[in-house]
């Protein structure tokens, strides 16, 4: 069913967002990231105690490509 749309003001869009006005069948935003973190970085909860005196995170990625991102969706 067609829709009538009045004035639209877009403040900002992120890199993986979709902006659509009108009829649409399928919308599929895509984003990917590689995350490096040290020991104890992703712990969640109440009252967590972490004691890491020396922590190193190796970010040297020798193979460069981990997974094909072409048409991944």
Chimera marker file (.cmm) of the C-alpha trace (Angstrom):
<marker_set name="trace">
<marker id="1" x="0.000" y="0.000" z="0.000" r="1" g="1" b="0" radius="0.5"/>
<marker id="2" x="1.513" y="3.354" z="-0.985" r="1" g="1" b="0" radius="0.5"/>
<marker id="3" x="2.202" y="5.814" z="1.783" r="1" g="1" b="0" radius="0.5"/>
<marker id="4" x="2.220" y="9.579" z="1.802" r="1" g="1" b="0" radius="0.5"/>
<marker id="5" x="5.221" y="11.002" z="3.609" r="1" g="1" b="0" radius="0.5"/>
<marker id="6" x="5.583" y="14.587" z="4.733" r="1" g="1" b="0" radius="0.5"/>
<marker id="7" x="8.784" y="16.429" z="5.560" r="1" g="1" b="0" radius="0.5"/>
<marker id="8" x="11.672" y="14.280" z="6.795" r="1" g="1" b="0" radius="0.5"/>
<marker id="9" x="14.689" y="15.565" z="8.707" r="1" g="1" b="0" radius="0.5"/>
<marker id="10" x="17.663" y="13.217" z="9.030" r="1" g="1" b="0" radius="0.5"/>
<marker id="11" x="20.188" y="14.268" z="11.654" r="1" g="1" b="0" radius="0.5"/>
<marker id="12" x="22.730" y="11.491" z="11.133" r="1" g="1" b="0" radius="0.5"/>
<marker id="13" x="23.186" y="7.943" z="9.856" r="1" g="1" b="0" radius="0.5"/>
<marker id="14" x="25.844" y="5.507" z="10.981" r="1" g="1" b="0" radius="0.5"/>
<marker id="15" x="27.951" y="3.513" z="8.523" r="1" g="1" b="0" radius="0.5"/>
<marker id="16" x="25.831" y="0.345" z="8.872" r="1" g="1" b="0" radius="0.5"/>
<marker id="17" x="22.392" y="1.979" z="8.931" r="1" g="1" b="0" radius="0.5"/>
<marker id="18" x="19.602" y="2.033" z="6.366" r="1" g="1" b="0" radius="0.5"/>
<marker id="19" x="17.341" y="4.981" z="5.561" r="1" g="1" b="0" radius="0.5"/>
<marker id="20" x="14.197" y="4.176" z="3.620" r="1" g="1" b="0" radius="0.5"/>
<marker id="21" x="11.062" y="6.080" z="2.662" r="1" g="1" b="0" radius="0.5"/>
<marker id="22" x="8.385" y="4.146" z="0.843" r="1" g="1" b="0" radius="0.5"/>
<marker id="23" x="7.574" y="0.527" z="0.196" r="1" g="1" b="0" radius="0.5"/>
<marker id="24" x="10.301" y="-2.022" z="0.785" r="1" g="1" b="0" radius="0.5"/>
<marker id="25" x="10.475" y="-5.813" z="0.628" r="1" g="1" b="0" radius="0.5"/>
<marker id="26" x="13.741" y="-6.564" z="2.406" r="1" g="1" b="0" radius="0.5"/>
<marker id="27" x="16.295" y="-4.432" z="4.260" r="1" g="1" b="0" radius="0.5"/>
<marker id="28" x="19.534" y="-5.937" z="5.557" r="1" g="1" b="0" radius="0.5"/>
<marker id="29" x="22.227" y="-3.635" z="6.958" r="1" g="1" b="0" radius="0.5"/>
<marker id="30" x="25.672" y="-5.191" z="7.236" r="1" g="1" b="0" radius="0.5"/>
<marker id="31" x="28.620" y="-4.375" z="9.451" r="1" g="1" b="0" radius="0.5"/>
<marker id="32" x="31.700" y="-6.236" z="10.625" r="1" g="1" b="0" radius="0.5"/>
<marker id="33" x="34.526" y="-5.535" z="13.006" r="1" g="1" b="0" radius="0.5"/>
<marker id="34" x="37.622" y="-7.155" z="14.444" r="1" g="1" b="0" radius="0.5"/>
<marker id="35" x="38.045" y="-6.608" z="18.160" r="1" g="1" b="0" radius="0.5"/>
<marker id="36" x="41.229" y="-6.954" z="20.180" r="1" g="1" b="0" radius="0.5"/>
<marker id="37" x="41.080" y="-6.825" z="23.972" r="1" g="1" b="0" radius="0.5"/>
<marker id="38" x="43.327" y="-7.687" z="26.876" r="1" g="1" b="0" radius="0.5"/>
<marker id="39" x="42.703" y="-10.012" z="29.775" r="1" g="1" b="0" radius="0.5"/>
<marker id="40" x="39.535" y="-9.248" z="31.751" r="1" g="1" b="0" radius="0.5"/>
<marker id="41" x="38.157" y="-6.806" z="29.162" r="1" g="1" b="0" radius="0.5"/>
<marker id="42" x="34.695" y="-8.276" z="28.584" r="1" g="1" b="0" radius="0.5"/>
<marker id="43" x="33.782" y="-9.281" z="32.137" r="1" g="1" b="0" radius="0.5"/>
<marker id="44" x="30.340" y="-8.125" z="33.271" r="1" g="1" b="0" radius="0.5"/>
<marker id="45" x="28.440" y="-8.387" z="36.521" r="1" g="1" b="0" radius="0.5"/>
<marker id="46" x="28.328" y="-7.009" z="40.046" r="1" g="1" b="0" radius="0.5"/>
<marker id="47" x="31.310" y="-7.190" z="42.374" r="1" g="1" b="0" radius="0.5"/>
<marker id="48" x="33.866" y="-8.556" z="39.915" r="1" g="1" b="0" radius="0.5"/>
<marker id="49" x="37.469" y="-8.361" z="41.064" r="1" g="1" b="0" radius="0.5"/>
<marker id="50" x="40.186" y="-8.627" z="38.453" r="1" g="1" b="0" radius="0.5"/>
<marker id="51" x="43.870" y="-8.652" z="39.325" r="1" g="1" b="0" radius="0.5"/>
<marker id="52" x="46.044" y="-8.597" z="36.206" r="1" g="1" b="0" radius="0.5"/>
<marker id="53" x="49.494" y="-7.202" z="36.871" r="1" g="1" b="0" radius="0.5"/>
<marker id="54" x="50.967" y="-7.603" z="33.376" r="1" g="1" b="0" radius="0.5"/>
<marker id="55" x="48.761" y="-8.108" z="30.334" r="1" g="1" b="0" radius="0.5"/>
<marker id="56" x="49.744" y="-7.944" z="26.673" r="1" g="1" b="0" radius="0.5"/>
<marker id="57" x="47.445" y="-8.251" z="23.666" r="1" g="1" b="0" radius="0.5"/>
<marker id="58" x="49.071" y="-9.379" z="20.421" r="1" g="1" b="0" radius="0.5"/>
<marker id="59" x="47.414" y="-7.552" z="17.511" r="1" g="1" b="0" radius="0.5"/>
<marker id="60" x="49.838" y="-8.693" z="14.809" r="1" g="1" b="0" radius="0.5"/>
<marker id="61" x="47.555" y="-10.429" z="12.292" r="1" g="1" b="0" radius="0.5"/>
<marker id="62" x="49.881" y="-12.253" z="9.887" r="1" g="1" b="0" radius="0.5"/>
<marker id="63" x="47.197" y="-13.747" z="7.627" r="1" g="1" b="0" radius="0.5"/>
<marker id="64" x="45.424" y="-10.345" z="7.172" r="1" g="1" b="0" radius="0.5"/>
<marker id="65" x="42.130" y="-11.857" z="5.912" r="1" g="1" b="0" radius="0.5"/>
<marker id="66" x="40.160" y="-14.005" z="8.354" r="1" g="1" b="0" radius="0.5"/>
<marker id="67" x="36.874" y="-14.529" z="6.492" r="1" g="1" b="0" radius="0.5"/>
<marker id="68" x="35.554" y="-13.437" z="3.137" r="1" g="1" b="0" radius="0.5"/>
<marker id="69" x="33.200" y="-10.464" z="3.546" r="1" g="1" b="0" radius="0.5"/>
<marker id="70" x="32.023" y="-10.428" z="-0.074" r="1" g="1" b="0" radius="0.5"/>
<marker id="71" x="28.271" y="-11.027" z="-0.334" r="1" g="1" b="0" radius="0.5"/>
<marker id="72" x="28.183" y="-12.061" z="3.335" r="1" g="1" b="0" radius="0.5"/>
<marker id="73" x="24.563" y="-11.501" z="4.151" r="1" g="1" b="0" radius="0.5"/>
<link id1="1" id2="2" r="1" g="1" b="0" radius="0.2"/>
<link id1="2" id2="3" r="1" g="1" b="0" radius="0.2"/>
<link id1="3" id2="4" r="1" g="1" b="0" radius="0.2"/>
<link id1="4" id2="5" r="1" g="1" b="0" radius="0.2"/>
<link id1="5" id2="6" r="1" g="1" b="0" radius="0.2"/>
<link id1="6" id2="7" r="1" g="1" b="0" radius="0.2"/>
<link id1="7" id2="8" r="1" g="1" b="0" radius="0.2"/>
<link id1="8" id2="9" r="1" g="1" b="0" radius="0.2"/>
<link id1="9" id2="10" r="1" g="1" b="0" radius="0.2"/>
<link id1="10" id2="11" r="1" g="1" b="0" radius="0.2"/>
<link id1="11" id2="12" r="1" g="1" b="0" radius="0.2"/>
<link id1="12" id2="13" r="1" g="1" b="0" radius="0.2"/>
<link id1="13" id2="14" r="1" g="1" b="0" radius="0.2"/>
<link id1="14" id2="15" r="1" g="1" b="0" radius="0.2"/>
<link id1="15" id2="16" r="1" g="1" b="0" radius="0.2"/>
<link id1="16" id2="17" r="1" g="1" b="0" radius="0.2"/>
<link id1="17" id2="18" r="1" g="1" b="0" radius="0.2"/>
<link id1="18" id2="19" r="1" g="1" b="0" radius="0.2"/>
<link id1="19" id2="20" r="1" g="1" b="0" radius="0.2"/>
<link id1="20" id2="21" r="1" g="1" b="0" radius="0.2"/>
<link id1="21" id2="22" r="1" g="1" b="0" radius="0.2"/>
<link id1="22" id2="23" r="1" g="1" b="0" radius="0.2"/>
<link id1="23" id2="24" r="1" g="1" b="0" radius="0.2"/>
<link id1="24" id2="25" r="1" g="1" b="0" radius="0.2"/>
<link id1="25" id2="26" r="1" g="1" b="0" radius="0.2"/>
<link id1="26" id2="27" r="1" g="1" b="0" radius="0.2"/>
<link id1="27" id2="28" r="1" g="1" b="0" radius="0.2"/>
<link id1="28" id2="29" r="1" g="1" b="0" radius="0.2"/>
<link id1="29" id2="30" r="1" g="1" b="0" radius="0.2"/>
<link id1="30" id2="31" r="1" g="1" b="0" radius="0.2"/>
<link id1="31" id2="32" r="1" g="1" b="0" radius="0.2"/>
<link id1="32" id2="33" r="1" g="1" b="0" radius="0.2"/>
<link id1="33" id2="34" r="1" g="1" b="0" radius="0.2"/>
<link id1="34" id2="35" r="1" g="1" b="0" radius="0.2"/>
<link id1="35" id2="36" r="1" g="1" b="0" radius="0.2"/>
<link id1="36" id2="37" r="1" g="1" b="0" radius="0.2"/>
<link id1="37" id2="38" r="1" g="1" b="0" radius="0.2"/>
<link id1="38" id2="39" r="1" g="1" b="0" radius="0.2"/>
<link id1="39" id2="40" r="1" g="1" b="0" radius="0.2"/>
<link id1="40" id2="41" r="1" g="1" b="0" radius="0.2"/>
<link id1="41" id2="42" r="1" g="1" b="0" radius="0.2"/>
<link id1="42" id2="43" r="1" g="1" b="0" radius="0.2"/>
<link id1="43" id2="44" r="1" g="1" b="0" radius="0.2"/>
<link id1="44" id2="45" r="1" g="1" b="0" radius="0.2"/>
<link id1="45" id2="46" r="1" g="1" b="0" radius="0.2"/>
<link id1="46" id2="47" r="1" g="1" b="0" radius="0.2"/>
<link id1="47" id2="48" r="1" g="1" b="0" radius="0.2"/>
<link id1="48" id2="49" r="1" g="1" b="0" radius="0.2"/>
<link id1="49" id2="50" r="1" g="1" b="0" radius="0.2"/>
<link id1="50" id2="51" r="1" g="1" b="0" radius="0.2"/>
<link id1="51" id2="52" r="1" g="1" b="0" radius="0.2"/>
<link id1="52" id2="53" r="1" g="1" b="0" radius="0.2"/>
<link id1="53" id2="54" r="1" g="1" b="0" radius="0.2"/>
<link id1="54" id2="55" r="1" g="1" b="0" radius="0.2"/>
<link id1="55" id2="56" r="1" g="1" b="0" radius="0.2"/>
<link id1="56" id2="57" r="1" g="1" b="0" radius="0.2"/>
<link id1="57" id2="58" r="1" g="1" b="0" radius="0.2"/>
<link id1="58" id2="59" r="1" g="1" b="0" radius="0.2"/>
<link id1="59" id2="60" r="1" g="1" b="0" radius="0.2"/>
<link id1="60" id2="61" r="1" g="1" b="0" radius="0.2"/>
<link id1="61" id2="62" r="1" g="1" b="0" radius="0.2"/>
<link id1="62" id2="63" r="1" g="1" b="0" radius="0.2"/>
<link id1="63" id2="64" r="1" g="1" b="0" radius="0.2"/>
<link id1="64" id2="65" r="1" g="1" b="0" radius="0.2"/>
<link id1="65" id2="66" r="1" g="1" b="0" radius="0.2"/>
<link id1="66" id2="67" r="1" g="1" b="0" radius="0.2"/>
<link id1="67" id2="68" r="1" g="1" b="0" radius="0.2"/>
<link id1="68" id2="69" r="1" g="1" b="0" radius="0.2"/>
<link id1="69" id2="70" r="1" g="1" b="0" radius="0.2"/>
<link id1="70" id2="71" r="1" g="1" b="0" radius="0.2"/>
<link id1="71" id2="72" r="1" g="1" b="0" radius="0.2"/>
<link id1="72" id2="73" r="1" g="1" b="0" radius="0.2"/>
</marker_set>
